[in-house]
Amino acid sequence: MAVKHIGRILIIVLLGLGIVLALAYRGQFEGKALEESVRSAGFWAPLLFVAIFALGVVLFVPSTLMMLAGGALFGPYWGVLYNLAGATTGAVLAFIAARYITSDWVRRQTHGRLRQVIRGAEKEGWRFVAFTRLVPVFPFALLNYAFGLTRISLSIYVLTTFTFLGPGSFAYAYLGFAGREVVEGDAAPPEVLLAFVLLGVITLLPFVARRRYLLRKRLQQN
């Protein structure tokens, strides 16, 4: 019990420090400032980007913008890796905060559709988490806090989040990279079109899979 209490205090201190730093440097979440900060970091640029991304997730900064920035700054391949690291780290921090620190506040925010999210996660477990990672139906940041109120284990949550954020992370990273290439005059329009097609396919696939799953389940019941 004492170890658990100490761990909770440590989590509160670390999250509090992170929030204070994020508020102090909140201007760094803006596009130009973010680019300048990351590029000036040299060797530590990837680590700085991941840290800013993670704090942004905790503080409800739209993850889509950060993923686009990751692709623009680091390219479509390294960009997706750093996007995944930042998004997953932020998702885990929010999950832990909701489970051990801010559960009362999160419960007050979980009404309507978010309450359905919690019920869905309780019923279908990792499959529901996977679906919401593939299809951005709900705000990413708030979802992470909501999942912290469920019985899903942290290890399953981390693995599912990292794995199923992959396709979307790549699509947004490629889109950010292609957009930057167009602005700099180095890319042809087909590259941008390919990025949008990829994003559309990734968005539609989970809906198709979900429909097939429900149809198969209905047939089994009959």
C-alpha positions in Angstrom: 0.0 0.0 0.0 2.8 2.4 0.9 4.6 1.6 -2.4 1.4 2.3 -4.3 0.9 5.6 -2.4 4.5 6.7 -3.2 4.0 5.8 -6.9 0.9 7.9 -7.1 2.7 10.9 -5.5 5.5 10.4 -8.0 3.1 10.4 -10.9 1.4 13.5 -9.7 4.7 15.3 -9.3 5.9 14.3 -12.8 2.7 15.2 -14.4 2.5 18.5 -12.5 6.0 19.4 -13.6 5.1 18.5 -17.2 2.0 20.7 -17.1 4.0 23.6 -15.6 6.6 23.3 -18.3 4.0 23.0 -21.1 2.2 26.1 -19.9 5.5 28.0 -19.6 6.4 27.0 -23.2 2.9 26.8 -24.6 4.0 29.0 -27.6 6.2 26.0 -28.7 3.1 24.2 -29.8 2.6 26.7 -32.6 3.8 25.7 -36.1 6.8 28.0 -36.7 7.9 28.1 -33.1 7.8 24.2 -33.0 9.8 23.9 -36.1 12.5 26.4 -34.9 12.7 24.7 -31.5 13.1 21.2 -32.9 15.6 22.1 -35.6 17.7 24.1 -33.2 17.9 21.1 -30.9 20.2 19.2 -33.2 20.9 15.7 -32.1 18.2 16.0 -29.5 15.5 17.1 -31.9 13.6 13.8 -32.1 13.5 13.5 -28.3 12.3 17.1 -28.0 9.6 16.6 -30.5 8.4 13.4 -28.8 8.3 15.3 -25.4 6.3 18.2 -26.9 3.9 15.8 -28.7 3.3 13.8 -25.4 2.6 17.0 -23.4 0.4 18.2 -26.2 -1.7 15.1 -25.9 -2.1 15.5 -22.2 -3.1 19.1 -22.6 -5.6 18.4 -25.5 -3.5 19.8 -28.3 -4.9 18.3 -31.5 -2.7 15.2 -32.3 -3.4 15.5 -36.0 -1.5 18.8 -36.2 1.4 17.2 -34.4 1.5 14.2 -36.7 1.5 16.5 -39.7 4.4 18.4 -38.1 6.2 15.2 -37.5 6.1 14.3 -41.2 7.1 17.8 -42.3 10.0 17.9 -39.9 11.4 14.4 -40.2 10.0 12.9 -43.4 7.4 10.1 -43.8 9.5 7.3 -42.2 11.3 8.8 -39.2 8.2 11.1 -38.8 5.9 8.2 -38.3 8.2 6.6 -35.7 8.4 9.9 -33.7 4.7 10.4 -34.1 4.0 7.0 -32.6 6.4 7.6 -29.8 4.9 11.0 -28.9 1.3 10.0 -29.3 1.7 6.7 -27.3 3.6 8.4 -24.5 1.0 11.1 -24.2 -1.8 8.5 -24.3 -0.2 6.5 -21.5 0.3 9.6 -19.4 -3.3 10.6 -19.8 -4.4 7.0 -19.1 -2.4 6.9 -15.9 -3.6 10.3 -14.8 -7.2 9.3 -15.2 -6.8 6.0 -13.4 -4.8 7.3 -10.4 -5.2 11.0 -10.2 -8.0 12.8 -12.0 -10.6 10.0 -12.1 -13.4 12.2 -10.5 -12.8 15.0 -13.0 -12.8 12.6 -16.0 -16.0 11.0 -14.8 -17.7 14.4 -14.8 -16.7 14.8 -18.4 -17.8 11.4 -19.6 -21.4 11.9 -20.6 -23.3 11.0 -23.8 -21.0 9.4 -26.4 -18.0 9.2 -24.2 -20.0 7.1 -21.7 -20.7 4.8 -24.6 -17.0 4.6 -25.3 -16.3 3.4 -21.8 -19.1 0.8 -22.0 -17.8 -0.3 -25.4 -14.2 -0.7 -24.0 -15.5 -2.6 -21.0 -17.4 -5.0 -23.3 -15.0 -5.5 -26.2 -11.6 -4.7 -24.5 -8.6 -4.1 -26.8 -10.7 -4.4 -30.0 -12.6 -1.3 -29.1 -9.4 0.6 -28.3 -8.0 -0.6 -31.6 -11.1 0.6 -33.5 -10.9 4.1 -31.9 -7.2 4.4 -32.8 -7.8 3.5 -36.4 -10.9 5.7 -36.8 -10.7 9.2 -35.1 -14.4 9.3 -34.2 -13.8 10.9 -30.8 -11.2 13.4 -29.7 -7.9 11.5 -29.2 -6.9 13.3 -26.0 -10.2 12.9 -24.2 -10.4 9.2 -25.2 -7.1 8.5 -23.4 -8.5 9.9 -20.2 -11.8 7.9 -20.7 -9.9 4.6 -21.2 -8.2 5.2 -17.9 -11.5 4.6 -16.2 -12.0 1.1 -17.7 -10.6 -2.2 -16.6 -8.2 -2.5 -19.5 -4.7 -3.3 -18.4 -2.0 -0.8 -19.0 0.2 -3.2 -21.0 -2.7 -4.1 -23.4 -3.5 -0.4 -23.7 0.0 0.5 -24.6 0.5 -2.3 -27.1 -2.9 -1.7 -28.8 -2.4 2.1 -28.9 1.1 1.8 -30.4 0.1 -0.8 -33.0 -3.2 0.6 -34.2 -2.0 4.2 -34.3 0.5 3.1 -36.9 -1.6 3.4 -40.1 -3.0 6.8 -39.3 0.4 8.1 -38.1 2.0 7.1 -41.4 -0.8 8.7 -43.4 -0.6 12.0 -41.6 3.2 12.0 -41.6 3.2 11.4 -45.3 0.7 14.1 -45.8 2.8 16.5 -43.7 5.9 15.6 -45.7 4.1 16.0 -49.1 2.6 19.3 -48.0 6.0 20.6 -47.1 7.5 19.4 -50.4 4.7 21.2 -52.3 5.3 24.5 -50.4 9.1 24.2 -51.2 8.3 23.4 -54.8 9.9 19.9 -54.8 6.8 17.7 -55.0 4.3 16.9 -57.7 0.6 17.0 -57.1 0.3 13.2 -57.4 2.2 12.8 -54.1 -0.3 14.9 -52.3 -3.2 13.0 -53.9 -1.6 9.7 -52.8 -1.4 11.0 -49.2 -5.1 11.8 -49.2 -6.0 8.5 -50.9 -4.0 6.6 -48.2 -5.7 8.5 -45.4 -9.1 7.8 -46.9 -8.4 4.1 -47.3 -7.1 3.8 -43.7 -10.2 5.6 -42.4 -12.6 3.4 -44.3 -11.0 0.0 -43.6 -12.1 -0.2 -39.9 -15.7 0.6 -40.8 -15.7 -2.2 -43.4 -14.1 -4.6 -40.9 -16.6 -3.6 -38.2 -19.5 -4.2 -40.5 -18.2 -7.7 -41.4 -17.6 -8.5 -37.7 -21.2 -7.5 -36.7 -22.6 -9.4 -39.7 -20.6 -12.5 -38.8 -21.7 -12.2 -35.2 -25.4 -11.8 -36.2 -25.1 -14.9 -38.4 -23.6 -17.0 -35.6 -26.5 -15.9 -33.3 -29.1 -17.0 -35.9 
